[in-house]
């Protein structure tokens, strides 16, 4: 099954790594350098009946808002992506970040990530996605 991922990281090399690796596995990947990018759902409330993606990979430190703030906003908006399929990435997470990630039910991972770890995370997400799931159509630009 082809999965759709959003990768949000302000470091271009990390976005390229995720894009190349995940597309080589046959998945669809939408990358953005910050959470307010037009290709990432940034409306105040999610109005879609189905999820826009199967999983998120989000950096903690980004322009405009932190990864934690972005993930908290997804919950407030009614985001349909399962919390366990949202990955928060950080080089040096604080205890506060650890507790917030745990409260949100998201996966916290330490950067840098090796390809095998990304593969493991993708496999875990794949196992949680229903085979008959539907995804929202994304706007084309």
C-alpha positions in Angstrom: 0.0 0.0 0.0 1.3 3.4 -0.9 1.3 5.8 2.1 1.3 9.6 2.0 3.6 11.5 4.3 4.1 15.1 5.2 7.7 16.0 6.1 8.2 19.4 7.8 11.7 20.4 8.5 13.5 23.7 7.9 16.7 21.9 6.8 16.7 21.2 3.1 19.0 18.2 3.3 16.7 16.4 5.8 13.7 17.1 3.5 15.6 15.7 0.5 16.7 12.6 2.5 13.2 11.9 3.5 11.8 12.6 0.1 14.3 10.4 -1.7 14.1 7.5 0.8 10.3 7.4 1.1 9.7 7.8 -2.6 12.2 5.0 -3.2 9.9 2.8 -1.1 7.0 3.8 -3.3 5.3 6.3 -1.0 3.9 9.8 -1.7 5.8 12.6 0.1 4.9 16.2 0.6 7.7 18.3 2.0 7.7 21.8 3.5 10.3 23.9 5.3 7.8 25.2 7.9 4.3 24.4 9.2 2.7 27.5 7.6 3.7 26.4 4.0 0.8 26.4 1.5 1.1 22.7 0.8 0.6 21.8 4.5 -2.9 22.1 6.0 -2.7 25.3 8.1 -6.3 26.2 8.4 -7.7 26.9 11.8 -9.9 23.8 11.7 -9.7 20.6 9.6 -12.9 20.2 7.7 -12.1 17.1 5.9 -13.9 13.9 6.6 -10.8 11.8 6.1 -7.1 12.3 6.8 -4.9 14.3 4.4 -1.9 12.0 5.1 -1.0 8.7 6.7 1.8 10.2 8.8 3.8 13.3 9.7 7.5 13.7 10.3 7.9 17.1 12.0 11.0 18.8 13.2 10.8 20.5 16.7 12.7 23.7 15.9 11.3 25.5 12.9 10.3 29.1 11.8 6.9 30.4 12.7 6.1 27.7 15.3 7.7 24.7 16.9 6.8 21.2 16.0 5.0 20.7 19.3 2.9 23.8 18.6 2.1 22.5 15.1 1.1 19.0 16.5 -1.0 20.6 19.2 -2.8 22.6 16.5 -3.5 19.5 14.5 -5.3 18.1 17.5 -7.3 21.3 18.0 -8.2 21.3 14.3 -9.6 17.8 14.5 -6.8 16.3 12.3 -7.7 12.8 11.2 -4.1 11.5 11.1 -3.6 9.1 14.0 -1.5 10.6 16.8 0.8 7.6 16.8 1.5 8.3 13.1 2.9 11.7 14.0 6.6 11.8 14.6 8.4 14.7 16.3 12.1 14.9 15.5 14.6 16.7 17.8 18.3 16.8 18.2 18.1 17.6 21.9 14.5 17.3 23.3 14.0 18.8 26.7 12.0 17.1 29.4 9.1 19.5 28.7 9.1 18.4 25.0 9.2 14.7 26.1 6.2 15.2 28.3 4.2 17.2 25.7 4.9 14.6 23.0 3.8 11.9 25.4 0.6 13.8 26.3 -0.2 14.2 22.6 0.5 10.5 21.9 3.1 11.3 19.2 6.4 9.5 18.7 9.4 11.5 19.7 12.7 10.5 18.0 16.2 11.8 18.3 18.0 13.3 15.3 19.9 12.5 13.3 17.8 9.6 12.1 19.4 6.7 10.2 17.5 5.2 7.3 16.8 2.0 9.0 15.0 3.9 11.8 12.9 5.8 9.3 12.0 2.5 7.7 11.0 1.1 11.1 8.8 4.1 11.8 7.2 3.8 8.3 6.5 0.1 8.8 4.9 0.8 12.2 2.7 3.4 10.5 1.8 1.1 7.7 0.7 -1.5 10.2 -1.7 1.0 11.8 -3.3 2.2 8.5 -6.5 0.4 7.5 -6.1 -1.2 4.0 -9.4 0.4 2.9 -8.5 3.9 4.2 -9.3 6.9 2.0 -7.2 10.1 1.9 -8.4 13.6 1.2 -7.5 15.1 -2.1 -4.8 17.7 -1.8 -5.1 21.0 -3.6 -2.9 21.3 -6.7 -0.9 24.4 -7.1 
